[in-house]
């Protein structure tokens, strides 16, 4: 056995999205990093071995897509991949593996060891990890990796367990924390592991005969009435098992048992399902996973234990470093052995009682759940963080674990740079960590850019033009069926950004399916932000009753005459209360930063559709896309649009200009563009480049009274771009000229930052 000894600042164990993001973030902040991964590819559950698409807050909240490293990866994958992730599981392919591999290879300071399994740790004392030992598969090599800080992203928390950390496994009883989703009694029950399949239409009938050792399914109700909907294409998330097996120690048994069930389900679809048997005739199994994707095992006790109450109450943490927005998603113990898959999957469309109870976010996540309790130099990120079983339901999805990983890697790197233990970060320099994360493109619900080194914050800003909130109407040629789809079976709200002193009138496009005039109550509320889902966030600013005559597409006008000058730079919400005979038509397009929601019960609303805007006209048009928005400190729609957008009636190029009272020395320009924020990853097609994202950009500075080109970005489709000049430039005016977009008529920018050229030893973010 060959022994290789290596020394690093930070050793990250586990190459799923949490570990990968942690390692890249730490290396970008100047640390010498080793990433240890026990599989031949990065990505964990999202890799081509398991094929679960990364999901997160945007699945439930418009404009809530996770940004930072995970955003870079997913935008790149969509631009390069020929295949759309149109179904829940199975459509991840090797393009995703190679996008991650490419980033790892290109990241200075990052070394990675694939096919390397952690087998032991060496402690220098009871609170400090000194070395991780890993065995390289098929290489007869043992790695001894010394480090200053270690981050356990193994999922099963093996590093922390070997280091003697306390951990939890199973489900807490309600008496321990009073969590609404906790059962009466504690147990060893955890969410199960899954393997998935992918099928392909080969254009002719393909028979399938299951082996005799496969499970045989006969009952359609097991699928269609118990939350296990089937299709002939791919999946399925509910192909899941846990109890009576242990998700760590019985992993191989679970793999075999899941294979038996997978083949049995496919046999049922092909040969017996009364709904799909004919449709599935031409489909053949193209791929069967053989690496179980785990949802839950050990959860390491950290400096703070997050319970379900935190996402439900949106607890504001002083050490907030990430955010989540998935619901309290708890699958039934036993998976396929259970009566149904999960409670939310068996609810009727008109009754979302369980989902109303479970709908949360977006909510902040504290750094302390990423720091192992009483340990000097051990962190964790991923599904093994310090949460209860119920809270894990909201933070376990990969979009959330990725931003937790980036937070852990950033905090670890800044601690190494500062020469202190990572457990000191929450008290010692949490503000620096938060500002570093924001600068690197991440979003925090309760922090904004107040970086004193950002020279843009000292500038005034203007633009060649600015858009106003445009009227949006329904899809042309709608019919009665479309009207029924938009029926107001529950209260529906539409957010409106305020950029004027008044709202004189509002108009909405409505249809009436009945034979008589219908009346519908309308209200306007002030709301805190895009995700203020309170059905009654306060007293209405105004209310009225609209009359809707029978027929399709009637524009109902409300002469509001409302003074909103004190609400400029924020949102109001227009609510239409329920009337099932009336349909409020969704629009053909979306004005950026404008979303809609509907009432689901318990005084809550949730996102309507896949992130849509309702038909709407506002007079006067609201000037909500002004140039000053790029200096708001927030790089997405949240409490306001936070977006400069040029007038679409004026042709490109369009420009944004910063001016300083005194000349500055400029070395780095950091730009955040729009793109891929509104919806979750799976709703973006193959070869996708967001039309809103600027494609060709010139960055110019005024030097000695004339404009010179500092840099050009050509063929861009990434959201965040950093331009570092070879030599600094002294200027009092900077101009970003957007010459072309990827399809949109308007130029647009969320944020611009400016910095001096970093010194050779500063290790500022790349």
Secondary structure, DSSP 8 states (H G I E B T S, - for coil): -EEEEEEEEEEEE--BHHHHHHHHHHHHTT--EEEE-SSSSSBGGGSTTT-B----GGGTSTT----SHHHHHHHHHHHH-SS---SSBS---HHHHHHHHHHHHHSTTEEEE-SEEEEEEEEEETTEEEEEEEEETTTTEEEEEEEEEEEE-SSS-HHHHHTT--EE-SB-BHHHH--TTSBSS-BS----EE--EEEEE-SS-------TTS-----HHHHHTTT----SSEE-TT-EE-TTS-TTTTHHHHHHHHHHHHHHHHHHHHHT-TTTTTTTTTEEEEEE--S-B-S-S-EE-BSS-B-HHHHHHT---TTEEEEE--------TTGGGSSSS-GGGGS-TT--HHHHHH----EEEEGGGGBBTT-SSEEE-STTSSB-HHHHHHH-SHHHHHHHHHHHHHHHHHHHHHTS-GGGHHHHTHHHHHHHHHHTT---TT-----TT-GGGGSEEEES-------B-B-TT--HHHHHHTEESS-EEEEEE--SSEEEEEEEEEEE-SSS-EEEEEEEEEESSTT--BTTSSS-SEEEEEEE-SEEEEEEEEEEEEE-GGGTTSEEEEEE--EEEEEE-BBSS--TT--EEEEEETTEEEE-TTT--B-BEEES------GGGGGSS-SSSSSS---EE--TTS-S-EEEEEEEEEEEEEEEEEEE---S-SS-GGGS-TT---TTSEEEEEEEEEETTEEEEEEEE-S---SEEEEEEEEEEEEEEEEEEEEEESS-SS-EESEEEEE----TT-----
